[in-house]
Amino acid sequence: MSNLRYAIIGCGRISPNHIAAAKENHLNIVALCDLDESKVDSLIKSFQLPSKIKKYTNYNEMLKIEELDLVAICTESGKHDQIALDCIEDGCHLIIEKPIALSLDKADQIIEKAKARNLKVCACHQNRFNKSVQKLREAVVGGRFGRLLYGTAHIRWNRGKEYYTQAPWRGTWEQDGGALMNQCIHNIDLLRWMMGEEITEVFAVTDNLIHDFIEAEDLGLAIVKF
Ligand SMILES: NC(=O)c1ccc[n+]([C@@H]2O[C@H](COP(=O)([O-])OP(=O)(O)OC[C@H]3O[C@@H](n4cnc5c(N)ncnc54)[C@H](O)[C@@H]3O)[C@@H](O)[C@H]2O)c1
């Protein structure tokens, strides 16, 4: 077992992927936290985790009691930044689900504070590790395509009504951030990674194409200049 003491904050839909990764990397899972204790219980049950794992419903209490090295933040997106800042204050390295924050300002605060404390922050952009994406990246870095002048990224995912109604935070500006922030962020990240430069101009349009009952957009189109 690794001596990295690990915990998860937010034990909802995505958390099983984090437990699977923690197990694969032999992390020492010491604590799990969710506002809803039954979510922690079902995660423990489905992975048959040892009973010594501590359960918390308040992450501040968990940070106070446990000496953690690494924390995965898997709550709704709008809560990532405050939880991240509190964990960094406590001296923890972080894995933060995408998007790491819902504004550039908040993301920068996390990065600055982590740098100042010499702590690592990992954003969950797992698609960077897809074999095809890795191959493409190698080719780009190796100069196979010369100077890149143009790149496109599409996310043609459909999210039905049942997706948006499964939790109250989905489709809200404050906690979800809309289709560009929630779903498209995956390929926005890949496009920026491949193009390798900072974005200087953005022309964008968002709309509620089908789901007019949600607050944020379900469609986003953007042209960006690097
Ligand atoms: N990387 C990916 O491909 C991917 C896929 C799905 C979701 N996500 C991201 O993961 C995050 C969670 O999504 P989900 O689908 O698991 O949501 P979810 O609603 O199923 O789970 C969120 C959980 O966080 C808990 N929570 C909220 N506030 C908390 C707090 N203060 N302390 C402890 N627990 C708290 C909730 O009770 C809930 O159980 C989102 O940011 C989402 O964008 C990423």
The ligand as a Tripos MOL2 file, in Angstrom:
@<TRIPOS>MOLECULE
LIG
   44    48     1     0     0
SMALL
NO_CHARGES

@<TRIPOS>ATOM
      1 N1        -14.2230   13.7390  -15.6560 N.am      1 LIG1
      2 C1        -15.4270   13.4190  -16.1430 C.2       1 LIG1
      3 O1        -15.5780   12.9010  -17.2760 O.2       1 LIG1
      4 C2        -16.6450   13.6700  -15.3040 C.ar      1 LIG1
      5 C3        -17.8130   12.9150  -15.4930 C.ar      1 LIG1
      6 C4        -18.9000   13.1840  -14.6670 C.ar      1 LIG1
      7 C5        -18.8400   14.1840  -13.7020 C.ar      1 LIG1
      8 N2        -17.6970   14.9190  -13.5670 N.ar      1 LIG1
      9 C6        -17.6120   16.0180  -12.5940 C.3       1 LIG1
     10 O2        -17.6630   15.4750  -11.2890 O.3       1 LIG1
     11 C7        -18.3420   16.3670  -10.4160 C.3       1 LIG1
     12 C8        -19.4660   15.6010   -9.7050 C.3       1 LIG1
     13 O3        -20.3580   15.0730  -10.6650 O.3       1 LIG1
     14 P1        -21.3190   13.8520  -10.2730 P.3       1 LIG1
     15 O4        -21.9900   13.4610  -11.5300 O.co2     1 LIG1
     16 O5        -20.5730   12.8280   -9.4910 O.co2     1 LIG1
     17 O6        -22.3600   14.6110   -9.3120 O.3       1 LIG1
     18 P2        -23.2910   14.0010   -8.1850 P.3       1 LIG1
     19 O7        -24.3730   14.9950   -7.9440 O.co2     1 LIG1
     20 O8        -23.6730   12.5930   -8.5200 O.co2     1 LIG1
     21 O9        -22.3200   13.9330   -6.9060 O.3       1 LIG1
     22 C9        -21.9020   15.0720   -6.1980 C.3       1 LIG1
     23 C10       -21.8260   14.6480   -4.7380 C.3       1 LIG1
     24 O10       -21.1690   15.6630   -3.9750 O.3       1 LIG1
     25 C11       -21.7870   15.7170   -2.7140 C.3       1 LIG1
     26 N3        -21.4650   16.9940   -2.0660 N.ar      1 LIG1
     27 C12       -21.9200   18.2160   -2.3800 C.ar      1 LIG1
     28 N4        -21.4140   19.1530   -1.5540 N.ar      1 LIG1
     29 C13       -20.6040   18.4980   -0.7050 C.ar      1 LIG1
     30 C14       -19.8090   18.9090    0.3900 C.ar      1 LIG1
     31 N5        -19.7250   20.1900    0.7680 N.pl3     1 LIG1
     32 N6        -19.1160   17.9800    1.0660 N.ar      1 LIG1
     33 C15       -19.1930   16.6590    0.7160 C.ar      1 LIG1
     34 N7        -19.9470   16.2110   -0.3120 N.ar      1 LIG1
     35 C16       -20.6500   17.1150   -1.0110 C.ar      1 LIG1
     36 C17       -23.2710   15.5260   -3.0280 C.3       1 LIG1
     37 O11       -24.0150   15.1600   -1.8790 O.3       1 LIG1
     38 C18       -23.2170   14.4560   -4.1030 C.3       1 LIG1
     39 O12       -23.3120   13.1620   -3.5530 O.3       1 LIG1
     40 C19       -18.8260   17.5410  -11.2760 C.3       1 LIG1
     41 O13       -17.9410   18.6090  -11.1270 O.3       1 LIG1
     42 C20       -18.7790   16.9930  -12.7010 C.3       1 LIG1
     43 O14       -18.5020   18.0060  -13.6630 O.3       1 LIG1
     44 C21       -16.5990   14.6640  -14.3400 C.ar      1 LIG1
@<TRIPOS>BOND
     1     1     2 1
     2     2     3 2
     3     2     4 1
     4     4     5 ar
     5     4    44 ar
     6     5     6 ar
     7     6     7 ar
     8     7     8 ar
     9     8     9 1
    10     8    44 ar
    11     9    10 1
    12     9    42 1
    13    10    11 1
    14    11    12 1
    15    11    40 1
    16    12    13 1
    17    13    14 1
    18    14    15 2
    19    14    16 1
    20    14    17 1
    21    17    18 1
    22    18    19 2
    23    18    20 1
    24    18    21 1
    25    21    22 1
    26    22    23 1
    27    23    24 1
    28    23    38 1
    29    24    25 1
    30    25    26 1
    31    25    36 1
    32    26    27 ar
    33    26    35 ar
    34    27    28 ar
    35    28    29 ar
    36    29    30 ar
    37    29    35 ar
    38    30    31 1
    39    30    32 ar
    40    32    33 ar
    41    33    34 ar
    42    34    35 ar
    43    36    37 1
    44    36    38 1
    45    38    39 1
    46    40    41 1
    47    40    42 1
    48    42    43 1
@<TRIPOS>SUBSTRUCTURE
     1 LIG1         1 GROUP 0 **** ****
